């Protein structure tokens, strides 16, 4: 199974001021915000300059976010894809991204456990994991748990006869213990009864109990 770890839950911009409308995403995956003739001519208003600075910050954060997924995911992580927003300066800035991570179980449960550790590390690698990142991490935990349960089932199968024999030994010891302890107890009660019958009206040692 392939799951996407994404920064889209964190950096899906609308940077426009109230009352401004962003244009629909263009076919090449871009969004246009606040672009006008002033932006095209190279002259930006103060508000547009602030938007550009914010877009630059978001672009850097998105790329860093996705790079962290890729680095931690190793061979299980694919390439990053980005959604770009065209700023008032006419340049494109990454404002959302996604890395595809192979989160499918392996045929060997031990390999699955190792893989899910990597998948979870990849999902949580950024300092600001998105909601989707957290879902992928939870999914990795669930898959890992299933693999561990399978390993435990295999461990309690034919390969664990020694464990069964130890259980049998425990059971035999448990069976021996009651008989071993019952005999002395019965003997003690018999001796006490005999002593009681023999010494009626006498005190029985330091306890001072009359029998």
C-alpha positions as CSV (number, residue, x, y, z in Angstrom):
1,X,0.0,0.0,0.0
2,X,1.2,3.5,-0.7
3,X,0.4,6.3,1.6
4,X,1.1,10.0,1.1
5,X,2.8,12.0,3.8
6,X,2.0,15.6,3.1
7,X,2.6,19.2,4.2
8,X,-0.7,20.2,2.7
9,X,-2.5,20.2,6.1
10,X,0.0,22.8,7.3
11,X,0.7,25.1,4.4
12,X,-2.4,25.3,2.3
13,X,-2.2,29.1,1.9
14,X,-4.6,31.5,1.3
15,X,-2.5,34.5,1.9
16,X,-4.9,37.1,0.5
17,X,-6.3,39.8,2.7
18,X,-10.1,39.7,3.5
19,X,-12.1,40.6,0.4
20,X,-9.5,39.3,-2.0
21,X,-10.2,36.1,-4.0
22,X,-7.6,33.6,-5.2
23,X,-8.0,32.2,-8.7
24,X,-8.7,28.6,-9.3
25,X,-5.8,26.2,-9.6
26,X,-4.4,26.3,-13.1
27,X,-3.9,23.1,-15.1
28,X,-0.2,23.0,-14.3
29,X,-0.9,22.8,-10.5
30,X,-0.4,26.5,-9.8
31,X,-2.5,29.0,-8.1
32,X,-2.5,32.7,-8.8
33,X,-2.9,35.1,-5.9
34,X,-3.0,38.9,-6.1
35,X,-1.1,39.2,-9.4
36,X,-1.8,42.4,-11.3
37,X,-0.1,44.8,-13.6
38,X,1.9,46.3,-10.7
39,X,3.4,42.9,-10.0
40,X,4.1,42.3,-13.7
41,X,5.9,45.6,-14.0
42,X,8.1,44.8,-11.0
43,X,6.5,47.4,-8.8
44,X,4.9,45.8,-5.7
45,X,2.8,47.5,-3.1
46,X,3.7,47.0,0.6
47,X,1.0,44.4,0.9
48,X,2.2,42.5,-2.1
49,X,5.8,42.6,-0.8
50,X,4.5,41.1,2.5
51,X,2.7,38.4,0.6
52,X,5.9,37.6,-1.3
53,X,7.9,37.3,1.9
54,X,5.3,35.0,3.4
55,X,5.3,32.9,0.2
56,X,9.1,32.6,0.4
57,X,8.9,31.4,4.0
58,X,6.2,28.9,3.2
59,X,8.1,27.6,0.2
60,X,11.2,27.0,2.3
61,X,9.2,25.2,5.0
62,X,7.3,23.0,2.6
63,X,10.5,21.9,0.9
64,X,12.1,21.2,4.2
65,X,9.1,19.3,5.4
66,X,9.0,17.0,2.4
67,X,12.8,16.6,2.4
68,X,12.5,15.3,6.0
69,X,10.0,12.7,4.9
70,X,12.2,11.5,2.0
71,X,15.4,11.3,4.2
72,X,13.7,9.3,6.9
73,X,11.8,7.1,4.5
74,X,14.8,5.8,2.7
75,X,14.0,3.2,0.1
76,X,10.3,3.3,1.0
77,X,9.9,7.0,0.1
78,X,9.3,8.3,-3.3
79,X,9.8,11.7,-4.8
80,X,8.2,14.9,-3.6
81,X,5.4,16.6,-5.5
82,X,4.4,20.2,-4.8
83,X,1.5,22.5,-5.4
84,X,2.7,26.0,-6.4
85,X,1.2,29.4,-5.9
86,X,2.1,32.2,-8.2
87,X,2.9,35.3,-6.1
88,X,2.3,38.9,-6.8
89,X,5.8,39.1,-8.2
90,X,4.9,36.5,-10.9
91,X,7.1,33.7,-9.4
92,X,5.9,30.3,-8.3
93,X,6.2,29.2,-4.7
94,X,5.6,25.7,-3.2
95,X,2.7,26.0,-0.8
96,X,1.9,22.3,-0.3
97,X,3.6,19.1,-0.9
98,X,3.4,15.3,-0.7
99,X,5.8,12.4,-0.6
100,X,4.5,8.9,-1.4
101,X,5.6,6.3,1.1
102,X,5.2,2.5,0.6
103,X,3.3,1.5,3.8
104,X,2.4,-2.0,2.7
105,X,3.2,-5.1,4.8
106,X,6.0,-7.4,3.7
107,X,5.6,-11.2,3.3
108,X,7.9,-11.7,6.3
109,X,6.5,-10.3,9.6
110,X,10.0,-9.5,10.9
111,X,10.6,-7.4,7.7
112,X,7.2,-5.8,8.2
113,X,8.1,-4.7,11.7
114,X,11.4,-3.1,10.5
115,X,9.6,-1.5,7.6
116,X,6.8,0.0,9.7
117,X,9.4,1.5,12.0
118,X,10.9,3.3,9.0
119,X,7.5,4.3,7.7
120,X,6.5,5.8,11.0
121,X,9.9,7.6,11.3
122,X,9.3,9.0,7.8
123,X,5.8,10.2,8.7
124,X,6.9,11.9,11.9
125,X,10.3,13.2,10.6
126,X,9.2,16.9,10.1
127,X,9.1,19.0,13.1
128,X,5.5,19.9,12.2
129,X,3.8,16.7,11.0
130,X,0.4,17.2,9.3
131,X,-2.8,15.4,10.1
132,X,-2.1,13.1,7.2
133,X,1.4,12.4,8.5
134,X,-0.1,11.4,11.9
135,X,-2.6,9.1,10.1
136,X,0.2,7.3,8.3
137,X,2.1,6.9,11.5
138,X,-0.9,5.4,13.2
139,X,-1.4,3.1,10.2
140,X,2.2,2.0,10.5
141,X,1.7,1.2,14.2
142,X,-1.3,-0.9,13.4
143,X,0.5,-2.9,10.7
144,X,3.4,-3.4,13.0
145,X,1.2,-4.7,15.7
146,X,-0.4,-7.2,13.4
147,X,3.1,-8.4,12.3
148,X,4.2,-8.8,15.9
149,X,1.1,-10.8,16.7
150,X,1.9,-13.1,13.8
151,X,5.5,-13.5,15.2
152,X,4.0,-14.4,18.6
153,X,1.8,-17.0,17.0
154,X,4.7,-18.5,15.2
155,X,6.7,-18.4,18.4
156,X,3.9,-20.4,20.2
157,X,3.8,-23.0,17.4
158,X,6.1,-26.0,16.6
159,X,9.2,-24.0,17.3
160,X,8.3,-23.5,20.9
161,X,8.0,-27.1,22.1
162,X,10.5,-26.3,24.8
163,X,8.1,-23.7,26.0
164,X,5.4,-26.3,26.0
165,X,7.6,-28.8,27.8
166,X,8.4,-26.2,30.4
167,X,4.7,-25.7,30.8
168,X,4.4,-29.4,31.2
169,X,7.1,-29.4,33.8
170,X,5.5,-26.6,35.6
171,X,2.2,-28.5,35.5
172,X,3.9,-31.7,36.7
173,X,5.6,-29.7,39.5
174,X,2.3,-28.1,40.3
175,X,0.8,-31.6,40.4
176,X,3.7,-32.9,42.6
177,X,3.5,-29.9,44.9
178,X,0.0,-30.5,46.3
179,X,0.8,-34.2,46.9
180,X,4.2,-33.3,48.5
181,X,2.6,-30.7,50.7
182,X,-0.5,-32.7,51.4
183,X,1.3,-35.7,53.0
184,X,3.2,-33.7,55.6
185,X,0.0,-31.7,56.4
186,X,-2.0,-34.9,56.9
187,X,0.8,-36.3,59.0
188,X,0.9,-33.2,61.1
189,X,-2.9,-33.2,61.6
190,X,-2.7,-36.9,62.5
191,X,0.1,-36.3,65.0
192,X,-1.9,-33.4,66.5
193,X,-5.0,-35.5,66.9
194,X,-3.0,-38.3,68.4
195,X,-1.3,-35.9,70.8
196,X,-4.7,-34.3,71.7
197,X,-6.2,-37.7,72.4
198,X,-3.2,-38.6,74.5
199,X,-2.9,-35.5,76.5
200,X,-6.5,-34.4,77.1
201,X,-6.7,-31.7,79.8
202,X,-3.0,-30.7,79.3
203,X,-1.6,-27.5,77.9
204,X,-0.1,-27.7,74.5
205,X,3.1,-25.8,74.6
206,X,3.6,-22.1,74.5
207,X,0.4,-21.3,72.8
208,X,-1.5,-22.0,76.0
209,X,-4.5,-23.4,74.2
210,X,-6.5,-26.1,76.0
211,X,-7.4,-29.1,74.0
